[in-house]
Amino acid sequence: MATAVRRKGVFVSILTAIIVVAMTVPFTVIHPVLPFTLVLMGYGCFGLMQRWRWLPKDRPSYLIGCLVALIVLLPASSVVKFAEQGFDDGPFYGEPFIGRIVAAAASDRLPYREGELLIYNRADAKAPILVYQIEDETAWAQVLDVSKNPRYANYEFTAMQEPSLAYGIFRDRLDFLGTWNFGTERGRAYFWKWGGFHRFFLSW
C-alpha cells in the first residue's frame, strides 16, 4: 500500500512538472523572469483547487513538481532566449513615436496583414521609425533607439535597409540590414500578432 502511494506521488510530481514547464516556458519571450513568477502563482492555484476539490489532496507532490519545474526552467528559458536572440546585441525596445507620419516619405514599405509596414530612415543620426499603418491610420509606431537600453546608452542605430517579413504563431518578424556603430549588420524586429511592437536585436 505504501509503495503504491509513493508511486502515485512520484507520478503526480512528474506530471505536475511537465505540465507547468510546458505552460510557462513560452512566456520567456515576454520576459525571462515571467515563467518563474507563473510557477509560484500556479502553486498557489494548486492549493486553491485542492481546497475546492478540483484536484486530489497531495500538496507535497505538487510542491515537488513545482520545485522540479523551477529547476528545469533555468536551462529551458535560456534555450528559448538563445533561440530568439542568439549572439546578437539586445534586446532593444526603443520608444513609441509621437508625431506626424507622412507615408510618402517612407524609405521602405512592405504589405503587411491589413495594411503596410513603413520604415523611416531619418537624417542627423536619428534612430529609424517603424510604423504599421492601416488605410492611412497609424496602428503603432516605434522609434528603434538602441540608446534606451542602459548598456548601449552611447550607441546610435541610424538606418534600416533590405527589409523582409517572416510570419510566426504569436509574433511576426522583420529581418533587415541595420547601420549602427559597428557598421551594417543583420537585425531582427518582432511585433505581436494581436498588435503592437515587441523588441528588436542587432548582430555583432
C-alpha positions as protocol buffer text, in pm:
chain_id: "A"
residue {
  index: 1
  type: MET
  ca { x: 0 y: 0 z: 0 }
}
residue {
  index: 2
  type: ALA
  ca { x: 276 y: 241 z: 97 }
}
residue {
  index: 3
  type: THR
  ca { x: 462 y: 159 z: -228 }
}
residue {
  index: 4
  type: ALA
  ca { x: 150 y: 235 z: -432 }
}
residue {
  index: 5
  type: VAL
  ca { x: 108 y: 569 z: -253 }
}
residue {
  index: 6
  type: ARG
  ca { x: 471 y: 659 z: -321 }
}
residue {
  index: 7
  type: ARG
  ca { x: 437 y: 566 z: -688 }
}
residue {
  index: 8
  type: LYS
  ca { x: 126 y: 778 z: -715 }
}
residue {
  index: 9
  type: GLY
  ca { x: 309 y: 1073 z: -553 }
}
residue {
  index: 10
  type: VAL
  ca { x: 604 y: 1038 z: -793 }
}
residue {
  index: 11
  type: PHE
  ca { x: 365 y: 1023 z: -1090 }
}
residue {
  index: 12
  type: VAL
  ca { x: 179 y: 1335 z: -973 }
}
residue {
  index: 13
  type: SER
  ca { x: 510 y: 1521 z: -920 }
}
residue {
  index: 14
  type: ILE
  ca { x: 641 y: 1430 z: -1267 }
}
residue {
  index: 15
  type: LEU
  ca { x: 310 y: 1514 z: -1436 }
}
residue {
  index: 16
  type: THR
  ca { x: 291 y: 1846 z: -1249 }
}
residue {
  index: 17
  type: ALA
  ca { x: 647 y: 1938 z: -1352 }
}
residue {
  index: 18
  type: ILE
  ca { x: 584 y: 1854 z: -1720 }
}
residue {
  index: 19
  type: ILE
  ca { x: 257 y: 2048 z: -1737 }
}
residue {
  index: 20
  type: VAL
  ca { x: 398 y: 2351 z: -1553 }
}
residue {
  index: 21
  type: VAL
  ca { x: 710 y: 2371 z: -1771 }
}
residue {
  index: 22
  type: ALA
  ca { x: 512 y: 2328 z: -2093 }
}
residue {
  index: 23
  type: MET
  ca { x: 269 y: 2603 z: -1994 }
}
residue {
  index: 24
  type: THR
  ca { x: 519 y: 2857 z: -1863 }
}
residue {
  index: 25
  type: VAL
  ca { x: 834 y: 2834 z: -2078 }
}
residue {
  index: 26
  type: PRO
  ca { x: 673 y: 3012 z: -2381 }
}
residue {
  index: 27
  type: PHE
  ca { x: 633 y: 3322 z: -2161 }
}
residue {
  index: 28
  type: THR
  ca { x: 1012 y: 3360 z: -2169 }
}
residue {
  index: 29
  type: VAL
  ca { x: 972 y: 3559 z: -2493 }
}
residue {
  index: 30
  type: ILE
  ca { x: 780 y: 3825 z: -2297 }
}
residue {
  index: 31
  type: HIS
  ca { x: 1020 y: 3846 z: -2001 }
}
residue {
  index: 32
  type: PRO
  ca { x: 1279 y: 3594 z: -1872 }
}
residue {
  index: 33
  type: VAL
  ca { x: 1150 y: 3616 z: -1512 }
}
residue {
  index: 34
  type: LEU
  ca { x: 782 y: 3571 z: -1601 }
}
residue {
  index: 35
  type: PRO
  ca { x: 784 y: 3185 z: -1620 }
}
residue {
  index: 36
  type: PHE
  ca { x: 925 y: 3159 z: -1267 }
}
residue {
  index: 37
  type: THR
  ca { x: 663 y: 3401 z: -1136 }
}
residue {
  index: 38
  type: LEU
  ca { x: 388 y: 3198 z: -1303 }
}
residue {
  index: 39
  type: VAL
  ca { x: 516 y: 2877 z: -1139 }
}
residue {
  index: 40
  type: LEU
  ca { x: 490 y: 3033 z: -794 }
}
residue {
  index: 41
  type: MET
  ca { x: 143 y: 3164 z: -873 }
}
residue {
  index: 42
  type: GLY
  ca { x: 48 y: 2823 z: -1013 }
}
residue {
  index: 43
  type: TYR
  ca { x: 144 y: 2650 z: -690 }
}
residue {
  index: 44
  type: GLY
  ca { x: -94 y: 2879 z: -505 }
}
residue {
  index: 45
  type: CYS
  ca { x: -365 y: 2786 z: -755 }
}
residue {
  index: 46
  type: PHE
  ca { x: -298 y: 2416 z: -691 }
}
residue {
  index: 47
  type: GLY
  ca { x: -369 y: 2480 z: -324 }
}
residue {
  index: 48
  type: LEU
  ca { x: -698 y: 2651 z: -403 }
}
residue {
  index: 49
  type: MET
  ca { x: -804 y: 2377 z: -643 }
}
residue {
  index: 50
  type: GLN
  ca { x: -738 y: 2116 z: -376 }
}
residue {
  index: 51
  type: ARG
  ca { x: -947 y: 2314 z: -131 }
}
residue {
  index: 52
  type: TRP
  ca { x: -1229 y: 2331 z: -387 }
}
residue {
  index: 53
  type: ARG
  ca { x: -1184 y: 1955 z: -453 }
}
residue {
  index: 54
  type: TRP
  ca { x: -1092 y: 2008 z: -818 }
}
residue {
  index: 55
  type: LEU
  ca { x: -763 y: 1825 z: -753 }
}
residue {
  index: 56
  type: PRO
  ca { x: -672 y: 1533 z: -523 }
}
residue {
  index: 57
  type: LYS
  ca { x: -518 y: 1643 z: -195 }
}
residue {
  index: 58
  type: ASP
  ca { x: -149 y: 1573 z: -241 }
}
residue {
  index: 59
  type: ARG
  ca { x: 25 y: 1902 z: -157 }
}
residue {
  index: 60
  type: PRO
  ca { x: 379 y: 1753 z: -117 }
}
residue {
  index: 61
  type: SER
  ca { x: 368 y: 1602 z: -467 }
}
residue {
  index: 62
  type: TYR
  ca { x: 252 y: 1931 z: -621 }
}
residue {
  index: 63
  type: LEU
  ca { x: 524 y: 2116 z: -430 }
}
residue {
  index: 64
  type: ILE
  ca { x: 794 y: 1876 z: -553 }
}
residue {
  index: 65
  type: GLY
  ca { x: 659 y: 1905 z: -908 }
}
residue {
  index: 66
  type: CYS
  ca { x: 675 y: 2285 z: -896 }
}
residue {
  index: 67
  type: LEU
  ca { x: 1027 y: 2278 z: -750 }
}
residue {
  index: 68
  type: VAL
  ca { x: 1140 y: 2045 z: -1030 }
}
residue {
  index: 69
  type: ALA
  ca { x: 973 y: 2278 z: -1281 }
}
residue {
  index: 70
  type: LEU
  ca { x: 1167 y: 2574 z: -1142 }
}
residue {
  index: 71
  type: ILE
  ca { x: 1494 y: 2383 z: -1183 }
}
residue {
  index: 72
  type: VAL
  ca { x: 1408 y: 2270 z: -1538 }
}
residue {
  index: 73
  type: LEU
  ca { x: 1303 y: 2624 z: -1634 }
}
residue {
  index: 74
  type: LEU
  ca { x: 1655 y: 2758 z: -1577 }
}
residue {
  index: 75
  type: PRO
  ca { x: 1809 y: 2583 z: -1880 }
}
residue {
  index: 76
  type: ALA
  ca { x: 1480 y: 2575 z: -2076 }
}
residue {
  index: 77
  type: SER
  ca { x: 1429 y: 2952 z: -2060 }
}
residue {
  index: 78
  type: SER
  ca { x: 1794 y: 3005 z: -2156 }
}
residue {
  index: 79
  type: VAL
  ca { x: 1746 y: 2786 z: -2465 }
}
residue {
  index: 80
  type: VAL
  ca { x: 1432 y: 2979 z: -2566 }
}
residue {
  index: 81
  type: LYS
  ca { x: 1611 y: 3310 z: -2516 }
}
residue {
  index: 82
  type: PHE
  ca { x: 1912 y: 3195 z: -2720 }
}
residue {
  index: 83
  type: ALA
  ca { x: 1686 y: 3065 z: -2999 }
}
residue {
  index: 84
  type: GLU
  ca { x: 1541 y: 3417 z: -3030 }
}
residue {
  index: 85
  type: GLN
  ca { x: 1850 y: 3628 z: -2967 }
}
residue {
  index: 86
  type: GLY
  ca { x: 2148 y: 3406 z: -3048 }
}
residue {
  index: 87
  type: PHE
  ca { x: 2467 y: 3606 z: -3004 }
}
residue {
  index: 88
  type: ASP
  ca { x: 2301 y: 3931 z: -3112 }
}
residue {
  index: 89
  type: ASP
  ca { x: 2302 y: 4255 z: -2916 }
}
residue {
  index: 90
  type: GLY
  ca { x: 1983 y: 4348 z: -2737 }
}
residue {
  index: 91
  type: PRO
  ca { x: 1705 y: 4322 z: -2664 }
}
residue {
  index: 92
  type: PHE
  ca { x: 1618 y: 4677 z: -2761 }
}
residue {
  index: 93
  type: TYR
  ca { x: 1269 y: 4817 z: -2714 }
}
residue {
  index: 94
  type: GLY
  ca { x: 1301 y: 5176 z: -2833 }
}
residue {
  index: 95
  type: GLU
  ca { x: 1007 y: 5400 z: -2756 }
}
residue {
  index: 96
  type: PRO
  ca { x: 669 y: 5486 z: -2910 }
}
residue {
  index: 97
  type: PHE
  ca { x: 681 y: 5759 z: -3172 }
}
residue {
  index: 98
  type: ILE
  ca { x: 462 y: 6060 z: -3112 }
}
residue {
  index: 99
  type: GLY
  ca { x: 433 y: 6283 z: -3413 }
}
residue {
  index: 100
  type: ARG
  ca { x: 304 y: 6313 z: -3767 }
}
residue {
  index: 101
  type: ILE
  ca { x: 359 y: 6024 z: -4008 }
}
residue {
  index: 102
  type: VAL
  ca { x: 388 y: 6107 z: -4380 }
}
residue {
  index: 103
  type: ALA
  ca { x: 359 y: 5783 z: -4576 }
}
residue {
  index: 104
  type: ALA
  ca { x: 506 y: 5933 z: -4892 }
}
residue {
  index: 105
  type: ALA
  ca { x: 834 y: 6000 z: -4710 }
}
residue {
  index: 106
  type: ALA
  ca { x: 889 y: 5635 z: -4611 }
}
residue {
  index: 107
  type: SER
  ca { x: 1228 y: 5485 z: -4701 }
}
residue {
  index: 108
  type: ASP
  ca { x: 1077 y: 5136 z: -4743 }
}
residue {
  index: 109
  type: ARG
  ca { x: 729 y: 4989 z: -4734 }
}
residue {
  index: 110
  type: LEU
  ca { x: 604 y: 4631 z: -4720 }
}
residue {
  index: 111
  type: PRO
  ca { x: 248 y: 4497 z: -4745 }
}
residue {
  index: 112
  type: TYR
  ca { x: 159 y: 4351 z: -4406 }
}
residue {
  index: 113
  type: ARG
  ca { x: -172 y: 4198 z: -4296 }
}
residue {
  index: 114
  type: GLU
  ca { x: -446 y: 4462 z: -4342 }
}
residue {
  index: 115
  type: GLY
  ca { x: -203 y: 4746 z: -4414 }
}
residue {
  index: 116
  type: GLU
  ca { x: 165 y: 4828 z: -4458 }
}
residue {
  index: 117
  type: LEU
  ca { x: 487 y: 4838 z: -4262 }
}
residue {
  index: 118
  type: LEU
  ca { x: 667 y: 5165 z: -4322 }
}
residue {
  index: 119
  type: ILE
  ca { x: 1034 y: 5234 z: -4244 }
}
residue {
  index: 120
  type: TYR
  ca { x: 1156 y: 5588 z: -4198 }
}
residue {
  index: 121
  type: ASN
  ca { x: 1532 y: 5644 z: -4204 }
}
residue {
  index: 122
  type: ARG
  ca { x: 1597 y: 5992 z: -4071 }
}
residue {
  index: 123
  type: ALA
  ca { x: 1883 y: 6236 z: -4109 }
}
residue {
  index: 124
  type: ASP
  ca { x: 2117 y: 6366 z: -3835 }
}
residue {
  index: 125
  type: ALA
  ca { x: 2190 y: 6015 z: -3696 }
}
residue {
  index: 126
  type: LYS
  ca { x: 1839 y: 5980 z: -3556 }
}
residue {
  index: 127
  type: ALA
  ca { x: 1702 y: 5631 z: -3497 }
}
residue {
  index: 128
  type: PRO
  ca { x: 1472 y: 5483 z: -3766 }
}
residue {
  index: 129
  type: ILE
  ca { x: 1097 y: 5466 z: -3711 }
}
residue {
  index: 130
  type: LEU
  ca { x: 898 y: 5151 z: -3782 }
}
residue {
  index: 131
  type: VAL
  ca { x: 527 y: 5209 z: -3846 }
}
residue {
  index: 132
  type: TYR
  ca { x: 231 y: 4980 z: -3902 }
}
residue {
  index: 133
  type: GLN
  ca { x: -35 y: 5168 z: -4093 }
}
residue {
  index: 134
  type: ILE
  ca { x: -387 y: 5057 z: -4193 }
}
residue {
  index: 135
  type: GLU
  ca { x: -570 y: 5269 z: -4450 }
}
residue {
  index: 136
  type: ASP
  ca { x: -374 y: 5584 z: -4362 }
}
residue {
  index: 137
  type: GLU
  ca { x: -434 y: 5525 z: -3990 }
}
residue {
  index: 138
  type: THR
  ca { x: -133 y: 5451 z: -3770 }
}
residue {
  index: 139
  type: ALA
  ca { x: -186 y: 5132 z: -3567 }
}
residue {
  index: 140
  type: TRP
  ca { x: 152 y: 5171 z: -3393 }
}
residue {
  index: 141
  type: ALA
  ca { x: 482 y: 5350 z: -3448 }
}
residue {
  index: 142
  type: GLN
  ca { x: 812 y: 5275 z: -3273 }
}
residue {
  index: 143
  type: VAL
  ca { x: 1140 y: 5465 z: -3267 }
}
residue {
  index: 144
  type: LEU
  ca { x: 1412 y: 5199 z: -3281 }
}
residue {
  index: 145
  type: ASP
  ca { x: 1650 y: 5376 z: -3047 }
}
residue {
  index: 146
  type: VAL
  ca { x: 1917 y: 5145 z: -2904 }
}
residue {
  index: 147
  type: SER
  ca { x: 2033 y: 5407 z: -2653 }
}
residue {
  index: 148
  type: LYS
  ca { x: 1722 y: 5342 z: -2442 }
}
residue {
  index: 149
  type: ASN
  ca { x: 1899 y: 5025 z: -2327 }
}
residue {
  index: 150
  type: PRO
  ca { x: 2139 y: 5140 z: -2048 }
}
residue {
  index: 151
  type: ARG
  ca { x: 2415 y: 4909 z: -2178 }
}
residue {
  index: 152
  type: TYR
  ca { x: 2406 y: 5088 z: -2514 }
}
residue {
  index: 153
  type: ALA
  ca { x: 2345 y: 5444 z: -2397 }
}
residue {
  index: 154
  type: ASN
  ca { x: 2629 y: 5581 z: -2614 }
}
residue {
  index: 155
  type: TYR
  ca { x: 2537 y: 5387 z: -2930 }
}
residue {
  index: 156
  type: GLU
  ca { x: 2336 y: 5501 z: -3232 }
}
residue {
  index: 157
  type: PHE
  ca { x: 2123 y: 5298 z: -3472 }
}
residue {
  index: 158
  type: THR
  ca { x: 2073 y: 5512 z: -3781 }
}
residue {
  index: 159
  type: ALA
  ca { x: 1926 y: 5313 z: -4074 }
}
residue {
  index: 160
  type: MET
  ca { x: 1729 y: 5005 z: -4179 }
}
residue {
  index: 161
  type: GLN
  ca { x: 1765 y: 4854 z: -4526 }
}
residue {
  index: 162
  type: GLU
  ca { x: 1657 y: 4547 z: -4723 }
}
residue {
  index: 163
  type: PRO
  ca { x: 1359 y: 4454 z: -4501 }
}
residue {
  index: 164
  type: SER
  ca { x: 1184 y: 4118 z: -4534 }
}
residue {
  index: 165
  type: LEU
  ca { x: 899 y: 3961 z: -4336 }
}
residue {
  index: 166
  type: ALA
  ca { x: 875 y: 3624 z: -4162 }
}
residue {
  index: 167
  type: TYR
  ca { x: 544 y: 3516 z: -4010 }
}
residue {
  index: 168
  type: GLY
  ca { x: 513 y: 3332 z: -3679 }
}
residue {
  index: 169
  type: ILE
  ca { x: 244 y: 3196 z: -3449 }
}
residue {
  index: 170
  type: PHE
  ca { x: 232 y: 3469 z: -3183 }
}
residue {
  index: 171
  type: ARG
  ca { x: 474 y: 3721 z: -3333 }
}
residue {
  index: 172
  type: ASP
  ca { x: 590 y: 3821 z: -3678 }
}
residue {
  index: 173
  type: ARG
  ca { x: 949 y: 3917 z: -3756 }
}
residue {
  index: 174
  type: LEU
  ca { x: 1109 y: 4181 z: -3974 }
}
residue {
  index: 175
  type: ASP
  ca { x: 1460 y: 4093 z: -4091 }
}
residue {
  index: 176
  type: PHE
  ca { x: 1677 y: 4380 z: -4211 }
}
residue {
  index: 177
  type: LEU
  ca { x: 2024 y: 4525 z: -4251 }
}
residue {
  index: 178
  type: GLY
  ca { x: 2090 y: 4781 z: -3979 }
}
residue {
  index: 179
  type: THR
  ca { x: 2353 y: 5053 z: -3971 }
}
residue {
  index: 180
  type: TRP
  ca { x: 2494 y: 5142 z: -3631 }
}
residue {
  index: 181
  type: ASN
  ca { x: 2826 y: 5197 z: -3451 }
}
residue {
  index: 182
  type: PHE
  ca { x: 2966 y: 4863 z: -3571 }
}
residue {
  index: 183
  type: GLY
  ca { x: 2876 y: 4917 z: -3937 }
}
residue {
  index: 184
  type: THR
  ca { x: 2599 y: 4747 z: -4134 }
}
residue {
  index: 185
  type: GLU
  ca { x: 2483 y: 4421 z: -3976 }
}
residue {
  index: 186
  type: ARG
  ca { x: 2184 y: 4191 z: -3967 }
}
residue {
  index: 187
  type: GLY
  ca { x: 1892 y: 4276 z: -3741 }
}
residue {
  index: 188
  type: ARG
  ca { x: 1555 y: 4136 z: -3637 }
}
residue {
  index: 189
  type: ALA
  ca { x: 1246 y: 4316 z: -3509 }
}
residue {
  index: 190
  type: TYR
  ca { x: 948 y: 4137 z: -3354 }
}
residue {
  index: 191
  type: PHE
  ca { x: 586 y: 4252 z: -3327 }
}
residue {
  index: 192
  type: TRP
  ca { x: 280 y: 4082 z: -3181 }
}
residue {
  index: 193
  type: LYS
  ca { x: 7 y: 3920 z: -3390 }
}
residue {
  index: 194
  type: TRP
  ca { x: -260 y: 4099 z: -3186 }
}
residue {
  index: 195
  type: GLY
  ca { x: -93 y: 4436 z: -3242 }
}
residue {
  index: 196
  type: GLY
  ca { x: 197 y: 4634 z: -3105 }
}
residue {
  index: 197
  type: PHE
  ca { x: 575 y: 4636 z: -3135 }
}
residue {
  index: 198
  type: HIS
  ca { x: 773 y: 4399 z: -2910 }
}
residue {
  index: 199
  type: ARG
  ca { x: 1152 y: 4436 z: -2943 }
}
residue {
  index: 200
  type: PHE
  ca { x: 1449 y: 4411 z: -3179 }
}
residue {
  index: 201
  type: PHE
  ca { x: 1806 y: 4280 z: -3194 }
}
residue {
  index: 202
  type: LEU
  ca { x: 2121 y: 4371 z: -3385 }
}
residue {
  index: 203
  type: SER
  ca { x: 2408 y: 4139 z: -3473 }
}
residue {
  index: 204
  type: TRP
  ca { x: 2767 y: 4189 z: -3373 }
}
